Amino acid sequence: MKGRIYDELPDGIIVRIVDGGKVRTAHPGADFLVGGHGYVYSFIPKREIWIEDTSDKFYIMVHEAVEYFHMREGMSYKEAHKLALAAEKRARRGGKVSIEIRGTEYAICKPSK
């Protein structure tokens, strides 16, 4: 499913805006809510994060990105999800959010689009 590109994260990870209704119809039982990535959903390419076009899409992207990068490095979903929730809460309170990838820290900023 191709949606428009919302942002590109470190390591060339693409964040796409997708139609959540179409995702849920195409993949019944997948529990896709407002966002996801290929380390949780097998139907999403490994180098992509999909999010729905909501007013909260930046915060959803933060959550999914933090979860994605931790799971890519081998962390369990349960642990990565805890860290992602904390990062999302920080972002919603106006705090800065960053991800460390192989020793380099990257800020997650709102896209200019």
N, C-alpha and C positions, 0 to 999 in steps of 0.2 A: 504494500500500500504506500503510495507516494503522496506525501503532503508537502506543503511549502516549508522551506528551510527557515527556521526561527533564529538559530545561532549555530556557531561552530565552536566547540570546546577544544581544549588542549588535545594533542595527538590526533587532530582531525576528526573528532567525534561530532557527528551531525545531530542536531536537535531539530526534529520535524514537528510541525503542527499537523495533526491528523484528525479525521472525523471519528470520534470515539464510538458513535453509533454504528458506523460501518465496521470498525474493528471488532466490536462486540458481536455483530451479526456474522462476520466472517469467522470468528473464533469463539463460538458459544462455550461457556464454561471456563473461559480463561480468566475471569475476574479482572479484566482490564478496567480500571476506574478512570483516572484522569491522566495517567502517565505510566511509562514503563520502559524497559530496555531488554536487550537480548540475553542478559544473564538471569532474567526472571521469566521472560516470555520467548519461547523458541521461534515464534513467527516474526520477531523483530530482528533485523540484522545486527550482528554483534557490535558494529561501529556506529549504531544509531540509538538515539533516545527519542521516543514518541511522546508527545503531550497534546492534550486537547486545548483548543483555543478558548480559554476562560480568562477572566480578569486576574486570576491567580497564577497565570502560566509561568511567570518568572520564578515564583516560589516552588512551583511544581518542578520546574527545570532544576533548581538548586537541589531539591530533594533527590530527584532521579540521578543527577550527575554525581553527587556524593556517594550514593548507593552504588552506582555503576562502577566508578573508579575503585572503590574498595572491593567490590565483588570481583572485578577483573584481576585484582592482585591476590585473590584467593580467600577473601573474608566470606564468612557465611552470610546468607541473606539476613538472618536475625540480627547479627551484630552490625552489619552495614545499614540496615533499616534504622536501628537506634541512632547511629551517627547522622544519618540523613534527616531524621526528625529533628535532632538538635540543631543542625545547620539550617533547616527550613525555619525553625522558630527564631533563630538569631537573625536571619534575613528579614523575617516579618517584623521584627522589632527594630529594624534599621541597621543592624550590625553588618559588618563586612563578613563575607564568606570566601573561603579559599580552599583549594584542594592541593595536596602535595603529591606530585607525580615523580617518582624516581629521584627524589631529593630536591626538586624544584617546586616552589610554591606558586600557584596560579590563582588570581582573584577571579571570582565569578561575578560578572557585572551585568546589569540589565542591557539587553541588546538595544541598539539605537533605532531599530526598525519599529 
